[in-house]
Structures are given as C-alpha cells and as structure tokens.
Amino acid sequence: MSDVLAGKRGLIMGVANDRSIAWGIAKAMHAAGAELAFTYQGEAFGKRLEPLAASVGSDFMVDVDVTDDASLDGAFEQLGARWPTIDFVVHAIAFSDKSELTGRFLNTSRANFKNSMDISAYSFIDVARRAHPLMVENGGTLLTLTYQGSNRVVPNYNVMGVAKAALESATRYLANDLGPEGIRVNAISPGPMKTLAGAAIGGARKTYKHTDQNAPLRSNATLEAVGGTAVYLASDAGACTTGEIIRVDGGFHVLGMPQPDYL
C-alpha cells in the first residue's frame, strides 16, 4: 500500500487479538505510513496486544476503561503528552452480555441495555470529545465500526442492534458538530466476520455461512478490505466524506431474498 498516511498518527482502540477488525485496520494504516498508539482493557488483553503493537513499530499502549471518565481522561492526557496533535481515532469497542445475544430481544434486561449502550455507543461520543482538542488545529478523522443489525433484524443480535443504531446516529450528529473544524466522522459496516466479538453472538457460524453464500460477491469481508477502507477514510482521498456508514459486506445489504440456490 502506498504511503498515503505518511506523517499521520492516531489512536487504535479495541484490538483484542490478531483477528480483530481493529487489528486489520491497524496493519493497513501502518502499511500506509501512519504512526499508531493503542488502547486495551485489562492485563490479559494488554499481553495479547503488546507483540502486535511492537510489530507495527508502536510502543504506546494504555489501559482504558471507556465506562470510567478518569481512565479516559488519563489516556488522552498521555496521548496528548506524546503527540500534541493526532490525525485519526479508530473506535472498535462494543460489548453486551453474551447471555442476551441469543433468544428473544423482548427479554433484554435493563442493566444490560444500559451497559451495552454505554460501552457500544456513548463511548464513541466520549472519545470524540476528548480527541477534539488534539484534532481541532489540523482536522482529522474519527472512525467507528457498526453492523447491518442496526437497521435490519439479525437473529440473536438483539440489543446490539439497538446500540449500533444509536452509534450510527451519533456518527451523523458528530459529523455535523465537528465538520466546521475539518474533523470527519464515519462508520464502517462490515458483514459478519470471524472475530472474538462476533463469536459471542448466538448462531454466529450459521450467519457467517449464510452471508458468505448469498452476498453478491459470494464472500464475506476480509480484514484487508476493511483495513483498506479505513485507510481511504483517514487519507486525503476521504477529505469530502463524512457522516457516512460505508458497507464492506460483499454487497449483502442490497439483497431482498437469498440467492435461488439457498431459498
């Protein structure tokens, strides 16, 4: 990949392992010339992240709990001390109680609804507010990750669909708020992918197989394709793109019915 991000630097939030979508984005951004910093949550994820971060030349890792204001404040203070300005943030953070990612949406608990919305949607707003001072001078890009369960019913996705709908709406409102300062805000919507988070959803294997068989391209998205899309959005080529939900799903979102062979 050409050095379209040479001279740019930014924060990647949400790498769990080498199959994470956030890691696919990090690798692509590094290959395009960007300098990277990372956040993680908890010692176990930190140990997984350390060799990955090192492989893309990064020694900046900070433990962050996005439900804790002091934790977020501390992380962005450290980031600002290292880099007075940044060019992008990738927000790849979502969570819901695994026990409620199966069965009926009707049975969503109040506690899990609040927690899922807080971590999966509100955290993007919280992160954007803290990134803003580091971007306001030169502009920048805020990226998050969503899924088609935001506006179509996907079995077992349940409260995460509502959280992703809120996240997509937040993307549009943030794009409008921050646009005058040259800060672009977009979301990438891959189809189902074989990630740690995706595996938590009931029936994940069936969903993955169904979209792989029926998408117009007869394939689910790859980490490389999602990473390349993120590079475009963070590069100068994405200078006039904001408030968008960009689908990278092999075209699955255009279908009204399965392909004839799978009816």
C-alpha positions in Angstrom: 0.0 0.0 0.0 1.4 3.5 -0.8 2.3 5.9 1.9 -1.0 7.8 1.8 -0.9 8.1 5.6 2.8 9.1 5.9 3.2 11.8 8.5 -0.2 11.0 10.1 -0.6 9.5 13.6 -3.5 8.2 15.5 -5.1 6.0 18.1 -6.5 2.5 17.6 -9.0 1.4 20.3 -10.3 -2.2 20.6 -7.7 -4.7 19.4 -8.4 -8.0 21.1 -6.1 -10.3 19.0 -4.7 -10.7 15.5 -8.2 -11.5 14.1 -9.8 -8.3 15.4 -11.2 -5.9 12.8 -9.3 -3.1 14.7 -6.0 -5.0 14.1 -6.8 -5.3 10.3 -7.2 -1.6 10.3 -4.0 -1.0 12.3 -2.0 -3.2 10.0 -3.3 -1.3 6.9 -2.7 2.1 8.4 0.8 1.1 9.4 1.5 -0.2 5.9 0.2 3.2 4.6 2.8 5.0 6.7 0.9 6.0 9.8 2.3 6.1 13.4 0.0 4.3 15.8 -0.9 4.3 19.5 -3.2 1.7 21.1 -5.6 1.3 24.0 -6.7 -2.0 25.6 -8.7 -3.0 28.6 -7.2 -5.3 31.3 -3.9 -7.1 31.7 -4.9 -10.2 29.6 -5.7 -8.1 26.5 -2.6 -6.0 27.1 -0.4 -9.1 26.9 -2.0 -10.1 23.6 -1.6 -6.6 22.2 2.0 -5.9 23.1 3.6 -8.1 20.4 1.1 -6.9 17.8 1.8 -3.2 18.6 5.5 -3.9 18.5 5.2 -5.4 15.1 3.8 -2.1 13.7 6.5 -0.1 15.5 4.4 1.1 18.4 5.5 1.4 22.0 2.4 3.4 23.1 -0.2 1.3 24.8 -2.5 2.4 27.6 -5.1 0.5 29.6 -8.5 2.2 29.3 -12.0 1.5 30.7 -14.4 3.5 28.5 -17.0 3.5 31.3 -14.6 5.4 33.6 -14.2 9.1 33.0 -10.9 9.2 34.9 -9.5 6.4 32.9 -10.4 8.1 29.6 -9.0 11.4 30.8 -5.8 9.8 31.8 -5.4 8.0 28.5 -5.9 11.2 26.4 -3.6 13.2 28.7 -0.9 10.6 28.0 -1.6 10.7 24.3 -1.5 14.5 24.2 1.8 14.5 26.1 3.3 12.2 23.4 1.6 13.8 20.4 0.3 17.4 20.6 -2.0 16.6 17.6 -3.4 13.5 16.1 -5.0 12.7 12.8 -7.3 9.9 13.5 -9.0 7.7 16.1 -10.4 4.2 15.4 -13.1 3.2 17.8 -13.7 -0.5 17.7 -15.4 -1.0 21.1 -18.6 -2.8 21.8 -20.0 -5.1 24.5 -23.1 -6.9 25.6 -23.8 -9.7 28.0 -23.3 -12.9 25.9 -26.3 -14.5 27.6 -28.5 -11.9 25.9 -27.1 -12.3 22.5 -29.3 -15.3 21.9 -33.0 -15.9 22.2 -35.7 -13.1 22.3 -34.9 -9.4 22.2 -38.0 -9.0 24.3 -36.0 -10.4 27.3 -33.4 -7.7 27.3 -32.6 -6.7 30.8 -32.5 -3.0 31.9 -28.9 -3.4 33.2 -27.6 -5.0 30.0 -29.4 -2.4 27.8 -27.8 0.4 29.7 -24.3 -1.2 29.7 -24.5 -2.1 26.0 -25.5 1.4 25.1 -22.8 3.0 27.3 -19.9 0.9 26.0 -21.0 0.4 22.4 -22.5 3.9 21.6 -21.9 6.5 24.2 -18.2 5.7 24.4 -17.7 7.0 20.8 -19.1 10.4 21.8 -16.9 10.4 24.9 -13.8 9.5 22.9 -14.7 12.2 20.3 -15.0 14.9 22.9 -11.5 14.0 24.3 -9.9 13.7 20.8 -11.4 17.0 19.7 -8.6 19.2 21.2 -6.0 17.1 19.6 -7.6 17.5 16.1 -9.1 20.9 16.1 -5.9 22.5 14.9 -5.4 20.4 11.7 -8.6 18.5 11.3 -8.8 14.7 11.4 -10.9 11.6 11.2 -13.0 9.7 13.7 -13.9 6.1 12.7 -16.1 3.6 14.3 -17.4 0.1 13.4 -21.0 -0.9 13.0 -23.1 -3.8 11.6 -26.2 -4.2 9.5 -28.1 -5.4 12.6 -28.6 -1.7 13.2 -31.3 -1.4 10.6 -32.2 -4.9 9.7 -33.3 -7.7 12.1 -30.4 -10.2 12.6 -31.3 -13.2 14.7 -29.7 -13.1 18.2 -28.1 -9.7 17.6 -30.8 -8.2 19.9 -29.7 -5.2 22.0 -26.5 -4.8 20.0 -28.7 -3.9 17.0 -30.2 -1.0 19.0 -26.8 0.0 20.3 -25.4 0.1 16.7 -28.4 2.1 15.5 -27.5 4.7 18.2 -23.9 4.6 17.2 -24.7 5.3 13.6 -27.0 8.2 14.6 -24.2 9.5 16.8 -21.8 9.3 13.8 -24.1 11.6 11.8 -24.6 14.1 14.7 -20.8 14.2 15.4 -20.1 14.7 11.7 -22.3 17.8 11.7 -20.9 19.1 15.0 -17.2 18.7 14.0 -17.4 19.3 10.3 -16.7 23.1 10.5 -13.4 22.2 12.2 -12.3 19.8 9.5 -13.0 16.7 11.6 -14.7 13.9 9.6 -16.7 11.2 11.3 -17.6 7.9 9.6 -18.5 4.3 10.4 -17.5 1.2 8.5 -20.1 -1.6 8.4 -18.6 -5.0 7.6 -20.7 -8.1 7.3 -20.2 -10.9 9.8 -16.5 -11.7 10.5 -14.8 -14.4 12.4 -13.7 -12.3 15.4 -13.8 -12.8 19.2 -16.7 -10.4 19.4 -18.6 -12.0 16.6 -18.3 -15.4 18.1 -20.2 -14.3 21.2 -23.4 -13.9 19.1 -25.8 -16.9 19.0 -25.7 -18.7 15.7 -22.6 -16.9 14.5 -21.4 -19.8 12.3 -24.7 -20.0 10.5 -24.9 -16.3 10.0 -21.3 -16.2 8.6 -22.1 -19.1 6.2 -25.4 -17.6 5.1 -23.9 -14.2 4.1 -20.8 -15.9 2.5 -23.1 -18.0 0.3 -25.6 -15.3 -0.6 -23.7 -12.0 -0.9 -23.4 -10.8 -4.5 -19.7 -11.2 -4.3 -20.2 -14.7 -2.7 -17.8 -13.7 0.1 -17.7 -12.0 3.5 -15.4 -9.1 4.1 -11.8 -9.6 4.8 -9.6 -7.8 7.3 -7.6 -6.4 4.4 -10.7 -4.9 2.7 -11.9 -3.3 5.9 -8.4 -2.0 6.6 -8.1 -0.5 3.2 -11.5 1.2 3.6 -10.2 2.8 6.9 -7.1 4.0 5.1 -9.1 5.7 2.4 -11.3 7.4 5.0 -8.3 8.6 7.1 -6.4 9.7 4.0 -6.7 12.9 1.9 -8.8 10.9 -0.5 -11.5 10.9 2.1 -11.4 14.7 2.6 -15.0 15.2 1.5 -16.6 12.1 3.1 -18.3 12.5 6.5 -21.4 11.2 8.2 -21.3 8.0 6.2 -22.0 4.4 7.0 -19.7 2.6 4.5 -20.7 -1.0 3.9 -17.9 -3.5 3.3 -20.0 -6.7 3.2 -19.7 -8.2 -0.3 -22.9 -6.4 -1.2 -25.1 -8.5 1.2 -27.0 -5.4 2.2 -28.6 -5.0 -1.2 -30.5 -8.3 -1.1 -34.2 -8.7 -0.5 -34.0 -12.6 -0.6 -31.4 -15.3 -0.6 -29.9 -16.5 -3.8 -32.1 -19.1 -5.7 -29.8 -21.9 -4.6 -30.4 -21.2 -1.0 -34.2 -20.5 -0.9 
